[in-house]
Amino acid sequence: MKVYDAQHIRNIALVGHQGAGKTSLAEAMLFGSGAITRMGTVETGTTVSDYHPSEQERQMSVFTSMLHAEWEGHKINILDTPGYPDFVGEVVASLRVADTALFVINAGEGVEVGTELGWKAGEDFNIPAMFVVNHLDKPGTDFSDVVAQIQDRFGRNATIVQLPVGSGKRAIIDVLVMKQLSFPEGSTKPTVSEIDPEFMDRAEELHNELIENIAENDESLMEMYFEKGSLSEEEMRQGLHEAMLKRQLYPIFLTSATENIGVARLMSFIDNVCPSAAEAPPVPLVGGDTLQSDPNADPVLFIYRTMSEHHVGDYSFFKVSTGTIESGLDLRNAQTDASERLGQIFSISGRNRETVDKMVAGDLGALVKLKNSHTNNTLRLKGSKVIVKPIDFPAPRYKSAVRATREGDEDKLGHGLHQLAEEDPALVIIHDAHLNQLVLGGQGEMHLEIARYRLKNRFGVEVEYVRPKLAYLETIQGTAKSKYRHKKQTGGAGQ
């Protein structure tokens, strides 16, 4: 696979509530780029993204899938995150290494809990954001209502870039370029035409609103706007780009992912307007310092996620914080001081992997068979003092005592839990020696249910969850009786 420099890399995270269509959107992006020749579906379990058996059984994303598409000279790394709130730890890890968050919203449901959880994490990381309203071709959807919800929850900086063309039509109006885009069935790219007269007034109104929103955030563009009364398409693109970098504007786009409507235009916008990996905020370090992304600096890797794959072993998913890495490079783990030699470097799409010769600062990839490195670890050159600030995973909100159903499986249970917690730091193991009890903490019942599934299928140990015991260190052991007569006294120092 071609090696891309940071200017031509886009790292995006698809974030949103379960059912918003993130996995279908990722599938359409791969299809549009030519990475796949046929779009799979969540219902049939044939998507590139949701390939784990636990995901196919439930028809929902459980783990973040890394994908990549090559589009118009750029590499787009796509992180398809779960939407179920129990897996918010996966979302937090992905947003830490992404450069733009695409908040996918189901047009029929509007803003939901998963959207708000992802937004909070994006705010914490100060990551540029945009909205993609999906399923707008479904009956009963109301674009204006969805936009009102977005602006009510996330601010008036959410600005419309696209407008639907009636109900049930395979076309949208792009008010940035002031063209109508039609998406014929079977085609990966749109046909461009003039806007239908019945929509022209609304399109011009939104076009002017977009220009004003862009100009408000840039003094030079504001002066141009006052002088000319408008802005060129290129000036609007540059203004949107700068406003996104500063989280001053959040563009709103439209898609119907399963019908491949609007996806090609979205990918072109990601290439031409969204921030590149070279423009990512400085990498936060332990101690409060930051590290600028520089392909010519000493190599530093940050492992944001680990995952065991059948017949492969442990995948270590990383972002190149600085420098350039290649196979055979020796790095040292900042947390364990263990030496790690990098084997083959992979660019990942679901279960598929492509070998690359090297990767530069800003790119995302995966390594296999690292000996002593896990999530939140930093790999650096020997003698370096750099430690990337670890991801702060959410504290457990749901706890249950766990025990093996078969006698003699206690060691297997302990080993399995330890491995799962290393891969998913949002899972927390608490061993209460006083009560001789193991307690597993997570984000919810579904989070723990997936842990049970993995313990059975990966480690061969069946477990049951029971209500945790409480340790009463002090408690009443018996009863006592006492009598007292109160006498009121009016004089002196008495009662």
PyMOL commands that set and color helices and strands:
alter all, ss='L'
color gray80, all
select helices_A, chain A and resi 6-8+22-33+53-58+85-97+113-125+143-154+197-216+219-228+233-245+257-259+263-272+277-279+410-423+445-459
alter helices_A, ss='H'
color red, helices_A
select strands_A, chain A and resi 9-15+65-71+74-80+100-106+129-134+158-160+162-164+171-174+179-182+191-193+250-254+283-284+290-291+300-309+313-322+324-326+330-333+339-341+345-349+352-356+358-360+364-368+378-380+398-404+428-432+437-442+463-466
alter strands_A, ss='S'
color yellow, strands_A
deselect
rebuild
show_as cartoon
